[in-house]
Amino acid sequence: MKEKILISACLIGFRVRYNGSDKALVLDTLDRWQRENRLVVHCPELAAGLATPRLPAEIVGGSGEDVLAGRAMIVESDGSDVTQPYLLGAWLALKTAQDAGCRFALLSDGSPTCGSQRIYDGSFSGQQHPGAGVAATLLRQHGITVFAEHQAGELVSHLEQLADQRIAIRLK
C-alpha cells in the first residue's frame, strides 16, 4: 500500500499564500508521488473561505496548541481577529487528511496554520520561534505525522523505510 500524504497546496506550486505566491518544492519524489496519486493537495486557509491575497496573520499569545485550547488567537497585521476561520481551516485539513487516509503531512513552515517547526511570534516583525500552527497541531493530535517542507528528505526516507519493512514482512 502506498501511503497518502496531505501536502500544502503552496508547496505544489499553487499561488495560495497570503501574498498570492507559492513555495513550490522542486523534488523529483513529489512529482512521482503526484503521478501515483499519493498527494492530497490542500490549503486550509482557502478551504475555510479566506481570500488570496490576504493580510499576513500570526498567532498572538502562544502556539497552535494554545489557539486550539482558547488561550491564544490569530490576528491579521491590521489587528483583526481571524482565529475562527483559521480554526475552521485546521479542522477541514484534518477531515481532508482522514477522509483520504493520510498518515503523513508535508506542510509549509512558518504559517499560523501549517507551520510545524517554527511560527512567527505575533509581533509582525519577521521574528520566528519554535512552535506549530493550528492545522499542524491538530493533525499531530490525531496521529498524523507532520513534516515541514525543509524536512521533505526525511519524509522520503521515512516512507522508503516503511516500504522496505513491508517488503521484508511479505518475504518472510
C-alpha positions in Angstrom: 0.0 0.0 0.0 1.3 3.4 -0.9 1.0 6.0 1.9 -1.1 9.1 1.2 0.4 12.4 2.1 -1.5 15.6 2.8 0.5 18.5 1.3 0.2 22.2 1.5 -1.1 23.5 -1.9 1.6 26.2 -2.0 4.3 23.5 -1.9 3.0 22.1 -5.2 3.1 25.5 -6.9 -0.4 26.8 -6.2 -0.3 30.6 -5.6 -2.4 30.5 -2.4 -0.1 32.0 0.2 -1.3 35.2 2.0 0.6 37.3 -0.6 -0.5 35.3 -3.6 2.7 33.4 -4.0 3.7 29.8 -3.7 6.6 28.0 -2.0 6.9 25.3 -4.6 9.3 22.4 -3.7 11.4 21.0 -6.5 11.7 17.4 -5.6 11.6 14.5 -8.1 9.9 12.4 -5.5 7.0 14.8 -5.2 6.4 14.5 -9.0 6.4 10.7 -8.7 4.1 10.8 -5.7 1.8 13.1 -7.6 1.7 10.7 -10.6 1.0 7.9 -8.2 -2.0 9.8 -6.8 -0.4 9.8 -3.3 -0.6 13.5 -2.7 -3.7 15.1 -1.2 -3.2 18.8 -2.1 -4.9 21.1 0.4 -4.9 24.7 1.6 -6.6 25.1 4.9 -7.0 28.9 4.5 -8.7 28.6 1.2 -10.8 25.7 2.4 -12.0 28.0 5.2 -13.0 30.7 2.7 -10.1 33.1 3.2 -9.1 35.1 0.1 -5.8 35.2 -1.8 -4.1 37.5 -1.3 -5.0 38.3 2.3 -3.3 40.2 5.1 -0.5 38.3 6.9 -1.7 36.6 10.1 0.3 35.4 13.1 -0.5 33.6 16.4 -0.5 36.0 19.3 0.0 34.7 22.8 1.3 31.2 22.1 1.2 28.4 19.5 -1.3 26.4 17.6 -2.0 24.3 20.7 -2.8 27.4 22.6 -5.2 28.6 19.9 -7.0 25.2 19.9 -7.3 25.5 23.7 -8.6 29.1 23.5 -5.5 30.6 25.2 -4.2 32.4 22.1 -5.6 34.0 19.0 -4.7 34.5 15.3 -4.7 38.1 14.2 -4.0 39.8 10.9 -1.5 42.6 10.5 -4.3 45.2 10.9 -5.3 43.7 14.3 -8.4 41.8 13.1 -9.1 38.6 14.9 -9.2 35.8 12.4 -9.0 32.9 14.8 -12.3 31.3 13.8 -11.6 30.9 10.1 -8.1 29.6 10.9 -9.6 27.0 13.3 -12.1 26.0 10.6 -9.2 25.6 8.2 -7.4 23.3 10.7 -10.5 21.1 11.1 -11.0 21.0 7.4 -7.4 19.9 6.9 -7.9 17.2 9.4 -11.1 16.0 7.8 -9.4 16.0 4.4 -6.5 14.0 5.7 -8.7 11.5 7.5 -11.1 11.1 4.5 -8.1 10.4 2.2 -6.4 8.0 4.6 -3.3 10.2 5.1 -0.9 9.2 7.8 1.6 11.9 6.9 1.6 15.6 6.0 4.1 17.8 4.4 3.3 21.4 5.3 4.6 24.9 4.8 6.6 26.0 7.8 6.1 29.4 9.4 2.4 29.6 8.8 -0.1 30.1 11.7 -1.9 27.2 10.1 0.6 24.8 8.6 3.8 25.7 10.5 5.2 22.6 12.1 8.6 23.6 13.4 8.6 27.4 13.5 5.9 30.1 13.6 6.0 33.8 13.6 6.0 35.4 17.1 2.9 37.5 16.7 4.7 40.9 16.5 4.7 41.1 12.7 8.4 41.9 12.9 9.6 38.8 10.9 10.7 37.1 14.1 10.1 33.3 14.4 10.2 30.9 17.3 9.8 27.2 17.7 6.2 26.2 17.5 3.4 24.8 15.4 0.3 26.3 13.7 -3.3 25.1 14.3 -3.5 22.6 11.5 -0.1 21.0 12.1 -1.0 20.7 15.8 -4.5 19.3 15.2 -3.1 16.8 12.7 -0.5 15.6 15.2 -3.1 15.3 17.9 -5.0 12.9 15.7 -2.0 10.7 14.9 -0.8 12.2 11.6 3.0 12.7 11.3 3.8 16.2 10.1 6.9 17.3 8.3 7.9 20.8 7.3 9.0 21.5 3.7 12.7 21.6 4.7 12.1 18.0 6.1 10.9 16.6 2.8 14.0 14.4 2.5 13.3 13.0 5.9 9.7 12.2 4.8 11.0 10.5 1.7 13.5 8.4 3.8 10.8 7.5 6.3 8.4 6.3 3.6 11.1 4.3 1.9 11.9 2.6 5.2 8.2 1.7 5.6 8.1 0.3 2.1 11.3 -1.8 2.8 9.7 -3.1 6.1 6.6 -4.2 4.2 8.6 -6.0 1.6 10.6 -7.7 4.3 7.5 -8.8 6.1 6.0 -10.2 2.8 9.2 -12.1 2.1 9.1 -14.0 5.5 
